[in-house]
Amino acid sequence: MTPDYEYVLKYGDPRVETYPLMDSPTTMLFIIAIYFIFVKYVGPVWMKNRPPYSFRSVMIVYNLSISAFNM
């Protein structure tokens, strides 16, 4: 372990030790790596011969509901 990581473990907030994804940085790095692989490789191959998704009606409902909520 590097000295910086040991410092963080020693002086970190003990209340967040039981929170998900807070016990080790490797789990978050794994999630980021999976996301990157999906965005760069799996997604383009999967959508190669498909038409783009249309979210127009969903976005209209979402924007109206957010606007109403903010009023």
C-alpha positions as CSV (number, residue, x, y, z in Angstrom):
1,M,0.0,0.0,0.0
2,T,1.1,3.5,-0.7
3,P,1.5,6.0,2.2
4,D,-1.3,8.1,0.9
5,Y,-3.7,5.3,0.9
6,E,-2.7,4.3,4.4
7,Y,-3.2,7.9,5.6
8,V,-6.7,7.9,4.1
9,L,-7.5,4.6,5.8
10,K,-6.1,5.8,9.1
11,Y,-7.7,9.2,9.3
12,G,-10.8,8.6,7.2
13,D,-14.3,9.1,8.6
14,P,-15.3,5.8,10.3
15,R,-19.0,6.5,9.7
16,V,-18.7,5.8,6.0
17,E,-16.8,2.5,6.3
18,T,-20.0,0.6,5.9
19,Y,-21.3,2.5,3.0
20,P,-21.4,0.8,-0.4
21,L,-18.3,1.3,-2.6
22,M,-16.5,3.1,0.3
23,D,-14.4,0.1,1.5
24,S,-11.9,0.0,-1.3
25,P,-11.2,2.0,-4.5
26,T,-10.9,-1.1,-6.5
27,T,-14.7,-1.6,-6.7
28,M,-15.2,1.9,-8.1
29,L,-12.3,1.4,-10.6
30,F,-13.9,-1.9,-11.7
31,I,-17.3,-0.2,-12.3
32,I,-15.6,2.7,-14.2
33,A,-13.7,0.1,-16.4
34,I,-16.9,-1.8,-17.2
35,Y,-18.7,1.4,-18.1
36,F,-15.8,2.5,-20.4
37,I,-15.8,-0.9,-22.1
38,F,-19.5,-0.7,-22.7
39,V,-19.5,2.8,-24.0
40,K,-16.5,2.4,-26.3
41,Y,-16.9,-1.2,-27.5
42,V,-20.2,-3.0,-26.6
43,G,-22.6,-0.1,-27.2
44,P,-21.4,0.8,-30.7
45,V,-21.4,-2.9,-31.8
46,W,-24.9,-3.4,-30.3
47,M,-26.4,-0.3,-32.0
48,K,-24.6,-0.7,-35.3
49,N,-27.6,-1.9,-37.3
50,R,-30.4,-0.4,-35.2
51,P,-32.2,2.9,-35.5
52,P,-31.5,5.4,-32.8
53,Y,-33.9,5.4,-29.8
54,S,-36.5,8.2,-29.7
55,F,-37.0,9.7,-26.3
56,R,-38.9,12.8,-27.4
57,S,-42.1,12.0,-25.6
58,V,-40.3,10.9,-22.5
59,M,-38.2,14.1,-22.4
60,I,-41.3,16.3,-22.9
61,V,-43.0,14.6,-19.9
62,Y,-39.8,14.8,-17.9
63,N,-39.2,18.5,-18.6
64,L,-42.8,19.4,-17.8
65,S,-42.7,17.5,-14.6
66,I,-39.4,19.1,-13.5
67,S,-40.7,22.6,-14.4
68,A,-43.9,22.0,-12.4
69,F,-41.9,20.6,-9.5
70,N,-39.7,23.7,-9.5
71,M,-42.7,26.1,-9.5
